[in-house]
Amino acid sequence: MKTITKIMHQPNLKNEISRFARFMVVGLSGTLLDFIILYLLKHFLHWPTLPANVVSYSCRIINNYFLNCLWVYPQAKLKQNLTRLFQFSLISLSGLVLNNLLVLILETPVAKFMADPSYAYIPAKIIATGLVLLWNFFANRFWTFGKIVQKQSAG
């Protein structure tokens, strides 16, 4: 809650809202990639849920790191790229652990409500993705990309 309060009291809330919107677009692209790869690994290669989720989520991490550097935080030049990549990966890997736990915990109970229980991993993954999104944004905003130099407006 302190993190949210910290954002809400920043001098340029409009920039933070815009940054969060861009983060969500990047996250959506990573989510689509993640779900497509997960589906392909599960239904065409018949992988178990956990290894398929690890591979698909890893592809998401790579996609999201580069898009975040290029579009969401282009002015974050304060740290070396390898340091940022390490921090982003560490946050993403902790998000992966949380994502895996949630998917595995939710898959069986969700299956009871599905016409075809073999697809229960999909709503479980959707719920997990929503929760991990918040962790990833706030952890990366304040640790990986740190203090952001705001562009000065003309006039």
Residue pairs with C-beta under 8 A, 6 or more apart in sequence:
3 138
3 142
4 138
6 142
7 13
7 16
7 141
10 16
11 150
12 150
15 150
19 72
19 73
19 141
19 148
20 137
22 71
22 72
23 68
23 72
23 137
24 133
26 64
26 67
26 68
26 71
26 72
27 64
27 133
27 136
27 137
29 63
29 64
29 67
30 60
30 61
30 63
30 64
30 67
31 60
31 129
33 56
33 59
33 60
33 63
34 56
34 57
34 59
34 60
34 129
35 56
35 122
35 125
36 56
37 52
37 55
37 56
37 59
38 52
38 53
38 56
38 121
38 125
39 122
41 47
41 51
41 52
41 55
41 56
42 49
42 52
42 121
45 52
47 55
49 103
49 104
49 107
49 121
50 100
50 104
53 96
53 99
53 100
53 103
53 121
53 125
54 96
54 100
57 92
57 95
57 96
57 99
57 100
58 96
60 92
61 88
61 89
61 92
61 93
61 96
64 88
64 92
64 136
65 85
65 88
65 89
65 92
68 88
68 140
68 145
69 76
69 81
69 84
73 145
73 148
75 148
75 149
75 150
75 151
76 84
76 145
76 146
76 148
78 146
78 147
78 149
79 87
79 146
84 144
84 145
87 140
87 143
87 144
88 140
88 144
91 135
91 136
91 139
91 140
91 143
91 144
92 136
94 135
94 139
95 132
95 135
95 136
98 128
98 131
98 132
98 135
99 125
99 128
99 129
99 132
102 124
102 127
102 128
102 131
102 132
103 121
103 124
103 125
103 128
105 124
106 123
106 124
106 127
106 128
107 120
107 121
107 124
108 120
110 120
110 123
110 124
111 117
111 120
114 120
114 123
